[in-house]
Amino acid sequence: MLRVAVAGGAGYIGGELLRLLLGHPRVDVALATSDSLAGRRVDGPHPNLRGRTDLTFVRHGELADRQGSYDVLFLALPHKKTMGAMAGYLDLARTVIDLSGDFRLRDPEVYARYYGTAHTAPELLGGFTTGLPEQHRDALRTSDRISVPGCMATAGMLAVQPLADAGLLDGEVTVDARTGSSGSGVSAGEANLHAERSGAMRLFAPAGHRHEAEVAQASGLPVRMTATGVEAVRGVQVLCGVRLAGGAGGSEVRAAYRKAYEGERFVRLVAYRRGAYRLPEPKILSGSNYCDVGFAVGDGGRATLVGALDNLVKGGAGNAVQCLNVRFGWPEDTGLEFFGLHPN
């Protein structure tokens, strides 16, 4: 059994990590941190865990007091704060899996442009492997520094990358992303109160969302992303507008997806001519580690690529656990067997 610790266990991503890891047959959750909830039971902020654990939160500083006690450290800490402490975290466990945004981008200048501050540990950026098994599986098998992509970035990369790799895309990619309220975290401000968010479709990032940099880095193409908050609690859906190269059409797009995702456990091609769920829909993916991808080809060589996932699972904690499974040579669906609900 591997001993694992979760730093930042009180948030939605931290809670989802705990849910998945407590049900994982090959790990033992040794510790979860939260400065604000230190001394309180983990199943207080995460009532779905009642009866599954007697863990109590400890202060974040106690991680260092127990150096060498963990095999794997999961970091579910805020953007901009993780980078300054990362050198110390790397001394605490053999393998570190970071779910913040601080080590997703390889270029510190790009990081500064999208996060509004200079990166304080640029020398560490090149040492992290992108935590997306479908695209970086071989590197993840031996990597002890893993950076899990953002939720909308994951959906965008899985929708766009097969066509980019096949040379089927020409020019700029536009990504229209929609996300549920859990993406704002437990400390979301006034704009995310139920009275303000209910019934709203809030365009909170009309241009330059930070996840566009991740999709651009992966694809090598110029990317422009907007993001809208919708009334759902969980779920991400991205609509990626692209121009197809060389007269390509629907058959070439479908073939590229099938080649890329043949045998993949957690990516499904969903592109049907009829039915309520003929294209990827996050509602039926809630709680699961799937990302569904699909497409529709229009006139003039234009196409819309669609990706959908649960932002807390395949868009965060589930992807991190899948990376753990790859790193230690276990079946990738270990602890991730849940496949969603319908109706939901």
C-alpha positions in Angstrom: 0.0 0.0 0.0 1.2 3.5 -0.9 0.9 6.1 1.8 -0.5 9.3 0.4 -1.2 12.8 1.7 -3.6 15.5 0.4 -2.5 19.1 1.0 -5.5 21.4 0.7 -8.1 18.8 1.5 -11.0 21.1 2.4 -11.9 22.4 -1.1 -14.0 20.7 -3.7 -11.0 19.3 -5.5 -9.4 18.2 -2.2 -12.7 16.5 -1.2 -12.9 14.7 -4.6 -9.3 13.5 -4.2 -10.2 12.1 -0.7 -13.4 10.4 -2.1 -11.4 8.7 -4.8 -8.4 7.8 -2.7 -10.4 6.4 0.2 -11.9 4.0 -2.3 -8.7 3.1 -4.0 -7.5 -0.4 -3.1 -3.8 0.3 -3.3 -3.4 3.5 -1.2 -3.7 4.5 2.4 -4.7 8.1 3.0 -2.3 9.1 5.8 -3.1 12.8 6.1 -5.2 15.7 4.8 -4.4 19.3 5.5 -6.4 22.5 6.0 -5.3 25.4 8.1 -8.8 26.8 8.5 -10.3 23.4 9.6 -7.4 21.9 11.5 -8.7 19.6 14.2 -12.0 19.0 12.5 -13.1 15.8 10.9 -12.7 15.4 7.2 -16.4 14.4 6.8 -17.5 17.8 8.1 -17.0 19.8 4.9 -17.3 16.5 2.9 -20.4 14.9 4.3 -20.4 12.3 1.5 -17.4 10.7 3.3 -19.3 9.9 6.5 -18.6 6.4 7.6 -15.6 6.1 5.2 -12.9 7.8 7.3 -12.1 9.0 10.8 -9.4 11.4 9.5 -9.2 14.9 10.9 -7.5 17.8 9.2 -4.1 18.9 10.4 -2.4 22.3 9.8 -0.5 22.6 6.6 2.8 23.1 8.4 2.6 19.5 9.8 3.4 18.2 6.3 7.1 19.1 6.9 7.0 17.6 10.5 6.2 14.2 9.0 8.8 14.3 6.2 9.4 10.9 4.7 6.0 9.6 5.9 4.4 9.6 2.4 5.0 8.0 -0.9 2.8 10.4 -2.8 1.8 14.0 -2.1 -1.2 15.5 -3.8 -1.3 19.3 -3.9 -4.8 20.8 -4.1 -3.6 24.3 -3.2 -4.4 27.7 -4.7 -2.8 29.0 -7.9 0.1 31.4 -7.3 0.8 30.1 -3.8 2.1 26.6 -4.7 5.1 27.6 -6.7 6.9 29.4 -3.9 6.7 26.3 -1.7 7.3 23.7 -4.3 11.0 23.1 -3.6 10.0 22.1 -0.1 7.1 19.9 -1.2 9.5 17.9 -3.5 11.5 16.9 -0.4 8.4 15.5 1.4 7.5 12.6 -0.9 8.9 10.6 -3.7 6.1 11.6 -6.1 4.3 14.9 -6.1 1.1 15.4 -8.1 0.2 19.1 -8.3 -3.4 20.2 -9.2 -2.7 24.0 -9.1 -2.0 26.0 -12.2 1.5 26.9 -11.2 3.4 24.2 -13.2 1.2 23.7 -16.2 3.0 26.2 -18.4 6.6 25.7 -19.4 7.3 29.3 -20.3 7.5 31.7 -17.3 6.7 34.6 -19.5 3.5 33.0 -20.6 2.7 32.2 -17.0 3.2 35.8 -16.0 0.9 37.0 -18.8 -2.0 34.7 -17.9 -1.6 34.7 -14.1 -0.7 38.3 -13.6 2.5 37.6 -11.6 6.0 36.5 -12.1 6.7 32.8 -11.6 8.9 32.4 -8.5 10.3 29.0 -9.3 10.9 29.1 -13.1 13.8 26.7 -12.7 11.3 23.9 -11.8 8.9 24.4 -14.7 10.7 22.0 -17.1 10.8 19.2 -14.6 7.0 18.6 -14.5 5.2 16.2 -16.8 1.7 17.2 -18.0 -0.8 15.0 -16.1 -2.9 13.8 -19.1 -2.3 10.1 -19.7 -3.9 10.1 -23.1 -1.1 12.4 -24.4 1.8 11.8 -22.0 1.4 8.2 -20.8 5.0 7.1 -21.6 6.5 10.1 -19.7 4.2 9.6 -16.7 5.3 6.0 -16.2 8.6 7.3 -14.8 7.8 10.9 -13.7 7.7 11.9 -10.0 6.7 15.5 -10.8 3.3 15.7 -12.3 1.2 18.8 -13.1 -2.5 18.0 -13.8 -4.1 20.3 -16.4 -7.0 22.6 -15.8 -10.6 21.3 -16.3 -11.5 23.3 -19.4 -7.9 22.8 -20.8 -8.3 19.0 -20.4 -11.5 19.0 -22.4 -10.1 21.3 -25.0 -6.8 19.4 -25.4 -8.6 16.0 -25.7 -11.0 17.5 -28.4 -8.4 19.4 -30.4 -5.1 17.4 -30.1 -6.0 14.4 -32.4 -6.8 16.7 -35.3 -3.8 18.9 -34.7 -1.5 15.8 -34.6 -3.1 14.6 -37.9 -2.5 17.9 -39.6 -6.2 18.5 -40.1 -6.4 22.0 -38.5 -5.5 25.2 -40.2 -5.2 28.5 -38.3 -6.7 29.7 -35.0 -8.8 27.6 -32.6 -11.6 29.4 -30.8 -12.8 27.7 -27.6 -16.2 28.6 -26.0 -16.2 26.9 -22.6 -19.1 26.5 -20.2 -18.5 25.4 -16.6 -20.6 24.7 -13.5 -20.3 26.6 -10.2 -18.0 24.1 -8.5 -15.3 25.3 -10.7 -15.2 28.5 -8.7 -14.2 26.6 -5.5 -15.5 26.7 -2.0 -14.4 30.3 -1.4 -16.1 31.8 -4.4 -17.2 35.4 -3.9 -20.5 37.3 -4.1 -21.0 36.7 -7.8 -21.3 33.0 -7.1 -24.0 33.2 -4.4 -27.0 31.1 -5.4 -29.2 34.3 -5.7 -26.8 35.7 -8.2 -25.9 32.6 -10.1 -29.2 30.8 -10.4 -30.7 31.2 -13.8 -27.6 33.1 -15.1 -25.2 32.4 -17.9 -22.3 34.6 -16.8 -19.6 35.3 -19.3 -16.8 35.7 -16.7 -13.9 35.5 -19.1 -14.8 37.2 -22.4 -11.2 36.9 -23.6 -7.9 35.5 -22.6 -8.9 32.7 -20.1 -5.8 31.2 -18.7 -6.6 27.7 -19.9 -6.2 28.9 -23.5 -2.5 28.9 -22.9 -2.5 25.2 -22.0 -4.4 24.2 -25.2 -2.1 26.4 -27.3 1.0 24.9 -25.6 -0.3 21.3 -26.3 -1.5 21.9 -29.9 1.1 24.4 -31.2 -1.8 26.4 -32.6 -3.1 29.9 -31.7 -6.0 29.5 -29.3 -8.6 32.0 -28.1 -10.9 31.0 -25.2 -13.9 32.5 -23.6 -15.6 31.0 -20.5 -19.2 31.2 -19.2 -20.6 30.1 -15.9 -23.8 28.1 -16.2 -26.3 27.0 -13.6 -25.0 23.4 -13.3 -22.9 22.5 -10.2 -20.6 20.1 -12.0 -19.5 19.8 -15.5 -17.5 21.4 -18.3 -18.4 21.6 -22.0 -16.1 23.2 -24.6 -17.1 24.0 -28.2 -13.9 24.4 -30.3 -14.4 26.2 -33.6 -11.7 25.1 -36.1 -11.0 25.3 -39.9 -10.2 22.0 -41.4 -7.1 21.8 -43.6 -6.8 20.3 -47.1 -10.4 19.8 -47.8 -10.8 17.4 -44.9 -14.4 16.4 -43.9 -16.3 14.3 -41.4 -14.8 11.0 -42.3 -11.2 12.3 -41.8 -12.2 13.8 -38.5 -13.8 10.6 -37.2 -10.8 8.6 -38.4 -8.4 10.8 -36.5 -10.4 10.5 -33.3 -10.7 6.7 -33.6 -7.0 6.4 -34.2 -6.1 8.6 -31.2 -8.5 7.0 -28.7 -8.8 3.4 -29.8 -8.3 1.4 -26.6 -8.4 4.5 -24.3 -10.3 3.7 -21.1 -11.6 7.2 -20.4 -12.2 8.9 -23.7 -15.2 8.1 -25.8 -16.2 9.4 -29.3 -19.8 10.6 -29.2 -21.0 12.0 -32.5 -24.3 10.6 -33.6 -27.0 11.9 -36.0 -29.9 11.8 -33.6 -30.8 11.4 -29.9 -30.8 13.6 -26.9 -27.2 12.8 -26.2 -25.8 12.7 -29.7 -22.9 15.0 -28.8 -20.9 15.2 -25.5 -23.0 16.3 -22.6 -21.4 16.7 -19.1 -24.6 15.9 -17.2 -24.3 12.2 -17.7 -20.6 12.2 -16.8 -21.1 13.5 -13.3 -18.8 11.7 -10.8 -17.1 9.8 -13.6 -13.6 10.0 -15.0 -14.7 10.1 -18.7 -14.2 12.8 -21.2 -16.5 12.5 -24.2 -15.4 14.1 -27.5 -17.4 14.7 -30.6 -17.7 16.9 -33.7 -20.0 18.4 -36.3 -18.7 19.5 -39.7 -20.3 22.6 -41.3 -19.9 24.4 -44.6 -16.8 26.1 -45.9 -14.3 23.8 -44.2 -15.4 24.8 -40.6 -16.1 22.3 -37.8 -17.1 22.4 -34.2 -15.2 20.0 -31.9 -16.9 19.2 -28.6 -15.5 18.0 -25.3 -17.3 17.3 -22.0 -16.3 16.1 -18.6 -16.9 16.4 -14.9 -14.6 19.3 -13.9 -13.8 17.8 -10.5 -13.0 14.3 -11.8 -11.5 14.0 -15.2 -11.0 17.7 -15.0 -9.1 17.4 -11.7 -9.0 14.7 -9.0 -9.8 11.8 -11.2 -7.2 12.7 -13.7 -4.7 12.9 -10.9 -5.6 9.4 -9.7 -5.3 8.1 -13.2 -1.8 9.6 -13.4 -1.0 7.9 -10.1 -2.2 4.6 -11.6 0.0 5.1 -14.6 3.0 6.0 -12.6 2.9 2.9 -10.4 1.9 0.5 -13.2 -1.6 -0.3 -12.0 -4.7 -0.6 -14.3 -5.7 3.0 -15.1 -9.3 2.5 -13.9 -8.2 1.4 -10.4 -10.4 3.4 -8.0 -12.1 5.1 -11.0 -14.7 2.5 -12.0 -17.8 4.7 -11.5 -19.3 5.5 -14.9 -21.9 8.2 -14.2 -25.7 8.4 -13.7 -28.7 8.7 -15.9 -31.1 10.2 -15.4 -29.3 12.7 -13.2 
